[in-house]
Amino acid sequence: MKNIRLVVLDVDGTMTDGGVYIDNERVETKKFSIKDGCGIVLAHTQGIAFMILTGRESQCVAQRAKELHIEYVFQQVKHKASFLREFMEKEGLSREELAYIGDDLNDLYAMREAGVRACPSDAAPEIKAQCEYVLQAKGGEGAVREFIEILLKARGQWEEAIEKAFG
C-alpha cells in the first residue's frame, strides 16, 4: 500500500450504483457519492493521483472528474487491460504503484495489472475472487472512500490528510 501512486476507478457500479438514468431529452445522468469525493480529496493531499477508466462516455463523468481534480479521465475504453498496460509503460508506473477499484467483468483483466485490487460488496463474483479488498460498501455508496481510508490508514497518513484537507 505504501507504494501506491495512482488509483484507477471504474465508474458504473464503482463510483455509481450502476444505474444509468436517461431522460426524455436523452440526457444521461448518474448519481455519485459525496463520500467518495471526500476520500479522493483526502488522497490528493498525500500526492495520490486518480484515473477514471470507463467503457462508456458521459458528460456527467467528465464534470465529476473536473470537480474532483482527477487528472486522468479516459472514457469509451473497450479494452481496459491493454490501455492500462500502455499507460503504465508511458508513465513509468509499475504494478506495485497502482491500485484498481472495479466491479464487473469488463474490469477483470485490467485489474490484474494492478498491485492492489479492491471492489464494492456488490461486485461480480469473478471480481471479488481476485481482490485483496472486498469492501463493505456497495458501488456508489462510499466504496471508493472506504478503500481510500484503508489506504491512508495503512500508510499512517489518515489524520494528516484530514488536517490538510479540512483543518
HELIX and SHEET records of a PDB file:
HELIX    1   1 ILE A   34  HIS A   44  1                                  11    
HELIX    2   2 GLN A   59  GLU A   67  1                                   9    
HELIX    3   3 LYS A   80  GLU A   91  1                                  12    
HELIX    4   4 ARG A   95  GLU A   97  5                                   3    
HELIX    5   5 LEU A  105  ASP A  107  5                                   3    
HELIX    6   6 LEU A  108  MET A  111  1                                   4    
HELIX    7   7 PRO A  125  ALA A  129  1                                   5    
HELIX    8   8 ALA A  143  ALA A  154  1                                  12    
HELIX    9   9 TRP A  158  PHE A  166  1                                   9    
SHEET    1   A 6 TYR A  72  PHE A  74  0                                        
SHEET    2   A 6 ALA A  49  LEU A  53  1                                        
SHEET    3   A 6 LEU A   6  LEU A   9  1                                        
SHEET    4   A 6 LEU A  98  ILE A 101  1                                        
SHEET    5   A 6 VAL A 116  CYS A 119  1                                        
SHEET    6   A 6 TYR A 133  VAL A 134  1                                        
SHEET    1   B 2 TYR A  21  ILE A  22  0                                        
SHEET    2   B 2 GLU A  28  THR A  29 -1                                        
END                                                                             
